[in-house]
Amino acid sequence: MAGKAAAKKASVKKSSAYKVEGDKLVRVKPVCPKCGPGVFMAVHKDRKACGRCGYTEFDKN
């Protein structure tokens, strides 16, 4: 690929998926019901989507 530069992908920090309350870690983002704990779903303005399996929940608004 001589003519085009590779696009850089923005990385998402894992620390944005958790918050600390006292001595406990609390998950902030929703977890995928198909993949289980440890796989978070991306939150968009009209839906939540899993990047691993493609499961999507649409908002009812």
PyMOL commands that place a pseudoatom at each C-alpha (Angstrom):
pseudoatom trace, name=CA, resn=MET, resi=1, chain=A, elem=C, hetatm=0, pos=[0.000, 0.000, 0.000]
pseudoatom trace, name=CA, resn=ALA, resi=2, chain=A, elem=C, hetatm=0, pos=[2.219, 2.707, -1.235]
pseudoatom trace, name=CA, resn=GLY, resi=3, chain=A, elem=C, hetatm=0, pos=[-0.267, 5.560, -1.569]
pseudoatom trace, name=CA, resn=LYS, resi=4, chain=A, elem=C, hetatm=0, pos=[-2.475, 5.377, 1.538]
pseudoatom trace, name=CA, resn=ALA, resi=5, chain=A, elem=C, hetatm=0, pos=[-1.588, 5.804, 5.181]
pseudoatom trace, name=CA, resn=ALA, resi=6, chain=A, elem=C, hetatm=0, pos=[-3.120, 3.405, 7.683]
pseudoatom trace, name=CA, resn=ALA, resi=7, chain=A, elem=C, hetatm=0, pos=[-5.878, 4.902, 9.824]
pseudoatom trace, name=CA, resn=LYS, resi=8, chain=A, elem=C, hetatm=0, pos=[-5.229, 4.819, 13.552]
pseudoatom trace, name=CA, resn=LYS, resi=9, chain=A, elem=C, hetatm=0, pos=[-7.991, 3.449, 15.736]
pseudoatom trace, name=CA, resn=ALA, resi=10, chain=A, elem=C, hetatm=0, pos=[-8.850, 5.289, 18.948]
pseudoatom trace, name=CA, resn=SER, resi=11, chain=A, elem=C, hetatm=0, pos=[-8.417, 3.012, 21.947]
pseudoatom trace, name=CA, resn=VAL, resi=12, chain=A, elem=C, hetatm=0, pos=[-10.940, 2.908, 24.770]
pseudoatom trace, name=CA, resn=LYS, resi=13, chain=A, elem=C, hetatm=0, pos=[-9.533, 2.721, 28.270]
pseudoatom trace, name=CA, resn=LYS, resi=14, chain=A, elem=C, hetatm=0, pos=[-10.730, -0.098, 30.500]
pseudoatom trace, name=CA, resn=SER, resi=15, chain=A, elem=C, hetatm=0, pos=[-10.889, 2.319, 33.417]
pseudoatom trace, name=CA, resn=SER, resi=16, chain=A, elem=C, hetatm=0, pos=[-13.883, 4.041, 31.781]
pseudoatom trace, name=CA, resn=ALA, resi=17, chain=A, elem=C, hetatm=0, pos=[-15.961, 0.865, 32.273]
pseudoatom trace, name=CA, resn=TYR, resi=18, chain=A, elem=C, hetatm=0, pos=[-15.565, 0.855, 36.080]
pseudoatom trace, name=CA, resn=LYS, resi=19, chain=A, elem=C, hetatm=0, pos=[-15.900, 3.298, 38.952]
pseudoatom trace, name=CA, resn=VAL, resi=20, chain=A, elem=C, hetatm=0, pos=[-14.730, 2.988, 42.542]
pseudoatom trace, name=CA, resn=GLU, resi=21, chain=A, elem=C, hetatm=0, pos=[-17.283, 3.278, 45.349]
pseudoatom trace, name=CA, resn=GLY, resi=22, chain=A, elem=C, hetatm=0, pos=[-15.622, 2.893, 48.715]
pseudoatom trace, name=CA, resn=ASP, resi=23, chain=A, elem=C, hetatm=0, pos=[-13.643, -0.362, 48.556]
pseudoatom trace, name=CA, resn=LYS, resi=24, chain=A, elem=C, hetatm=0, pos=[-15.591, -1.863, 45.633]
pseudoatom trace, name=CA, resn=LEU, resi=25, chain=A, elem=C, hetatm=0, pos=[-15.407, -1.643, 41.853]
pseudoatom trace, name=CA, resn=VAL, resi=26, chain=A, elem=C, hetatm=0, pos=[-18.757, -1.042, 40.163]
pseudoatom trace, name=CA, resn=ARG, resi=27, chain=A, elem=C, hetatm=0, pos=[-19.395, -1.693, 36.468]
pseudoatom trace, name=CA, resn=VAL, resi=28, chain=A, elem=C, hetatm=0, pos=[-20.635, 1.438, 34.701]
pseudoatom trace, name=CA, resn=LYS, resi=29, chain=A, elem=C, hetatm=0, pos=[-21.244, 0.058, 31.204]
pseudoatom trace, name=CA, resn=PRO, resi=30, chain=A, elem=C, hetatm=0, pos=[-23.807, -2.679, 30.501]
pseudoatom trace, name=CA, resn=VAL, resi=31, chain=A, elem=C, hetatm=0, pos=[-22.615, -6.278, 30.116]
pseudoatom trace, name=CA, resn=CYS, resi=32, chain=A, elem=C, hetatm=0, pos=[-23.526, -8.403, 27.085]
pseudoatom trace, name=CA, resn=PRO, resi=33, chain=A, elem=C, hetatm=0, pos=[-26.142, -11.023, 28.056]
pseudoatom trace, name=CA, resn=LYS, resi=34, chain=A, elem=C, hetatm=0, pos=[-24.869, -13.496, 25.419]
pseudoatom trace, name=CA, resn=CYS, resi=35, chain=A, elem=C, hetatm=0, pos=[-21.124, -13.218, 26.101]
pseudoatom trace, name=CA, resn=GLY, resi=36, chain=A, elem=C, hetatm=0, pos=[-21.390, -12.856, 29.876]
pseudoatom trace, name=CA, resn=PRO, resi=37, chain=A, elem=C, hetatm=0, pos=[-19.428, -10.863, 32.441]
pseudoatom trace, name=CA, resn=GLY, resi=38, chain=A, elem=C, hetatm=0, pos=[-16.247, -9.235, 31.212]
pseudoatom trace, name=CA, resn=VAL, resi=39, chain=A, elem=C, hetatm=0, pos=[-17.626, -8.256, 27.793]
pseudoatom trace, name=CA, resn=PHE, resi=40, chain=A, elem=C, hetatm=0, pos=[-19.035, -4.736, 27.850]
pseudoatom trace, name=CA, resn=MET, resi=41, chain=A, elem=C, hetatm=0, pos=[-21.478, -3.258, 25.378]
pseudoatom trace, name=CA, resn=ALA, resi=42, chain=A, elem=C, hetatm=0, pos=[-20.896, 0.036, 23.583]
pseudoatom trace, name=CA, resn=VAL, resi=43, chain=A, elem=C, hetatm=0, pos=[-23.470, 2.686, 24.425]
pseudoatom trace, name=CA, resn=HIS, resi=44, chain=A, elem=C, hetatm=0, pos=[-24.732, 4.729, 21.471]
pseudoatom trace, name=CA, resn=LYS, resi=45, chain=A, elem=C, hetatm=0, pos=[-27.470, 7.371, 21.457]
pseudoatom trace, name=CA, resn=ASP, resi=46, chain=A, elem=C, hetatm=0, pos=[-30.164, 4.976, 20.203]
pseudoatom trace, name=CA, resn=ARG, resi=47, chain=A, elem=C, hetatm=0, pos=[-28.816, 1.510, 21.047]
pseudoatom trace, name=CA, resn=LYS, resi=48, chain=A, elem=C, hetatm=0, pos=[-26.362, -0.673, 22.989]
pseudoatom trace, name=CA, resn=ALA, resi=49, chain=A, elem=C, hetatm=0, pos=[-24.171, -3.032, 20.967]
pseudoatom trace, name=CA, resn=CYS, resi=50, chain=A, elem=C, hetatm=0, pos=[-21.685, -5.812, 21.733]
pseudoatom trace, name=CA, resn=GLY, resi=51, chain=A, elem=C, hetatm=0, pos=[-18.498, -5.602, 19.678]
pseudoatom trace, name=CA, resn=ARG, resi=52, chain=A, elem=C, hetatm=0, pos=[-17.701, -9.263, 20.174]
pseudoatom trace, name=CA, resn=CYS, resi=53, chain=A, elem=C, hetatm=0, pos=[-20.875, -11.095, 19.107]
pseudoatom trace, name=CA, resn=GLY, resi=54, chain=A, elem=C, hetatm=0, pos=[-22.913, -8.291, 17.506]
pseudoatom trace, name=CA, resn=TYR, resi=55, chain=A, elem=C, hetatm=0, pos=[-25.849, -8.465, 19.948]
pseudoatom trace, name=CA, resn=THR, resi=56, chain=A, elem=C, hetatm=0, pos=[-27.792, -5.165, 19.869]
pseudoatom trace, name=CA, resn=GLU, resi=57, chain=A, elem=C, hetatm=0, pos=[-30.487, -3.690, 22.125]
pseudoatom trace, name=CA, resn=PHE, resi=58, chain=A, elem=C, hetatm=0, pos=[-32.408, -0.742, 20.698]
pseudoatom trace, name=CA, resn=ASP, resi=59, chain=A, elem=C, hetatm=0, pos=[-33.838, 1.984, 22.936]
pseudoatom trace, name=CA, resn=LYS, resi=60, chain=A, elem=C, hetatm=0, pos=[-37.613, 2.302, 22.932]
pseudoatom trace, name=CA, resn=ASN, resi=61, chain=A, elem=C, hetatm=0, pos=[-37.619, 6.120, 22.645]
for i in range(1, 61): cmd.bond("trace and resi %d" % i, "trace and resi %d" % (i + 1))
show_as sticks, trace
zoom trace
